[in-house]
Amino acid sequence: MLQGLQGRPEASADLVLAADAMVYLADLAPVLREVKRVLMSGGMLAFTVETHHGDDVILGEGLRYAHGAAHVRESIGEAGLKLSELGHSSARNEDNTPVPGLVALAVKA
């Protein structure tokens, strides 16, 4: 993800979408900083993560990272993006059971 974003020109995208992809990153900050760089003013980022009841990041049994809501909020803010929406929703099922998740929408001011 990071390499793909680094290959994009600054302010070249009006939307970045990462559905069921951020679960493979413990640290969201490097990708979010690059997203901010490639988004044009008013551009939007939408992504999903798995979540858990805590505030930090944990590695789950399925070797995917689960990010606490506080961590997602903090990471978006530190990247210089404005959080528009953070809602609970499952991006996928595992063994026919929805995996707890978050959907984040952020904007570059």
Buried (B, 14 or more C-beta within 10 A) or exposed (E): BEEEBEEBEEBEBEEBEBEBBBBEBEEBEBBBBBBBBBBEEEBBBBBBBBBBEEEEBBEEEEEBBBBBBEBBBBBBEEBBBEBEEBEEEBBEEEEEEEBBBBBBBBBBE
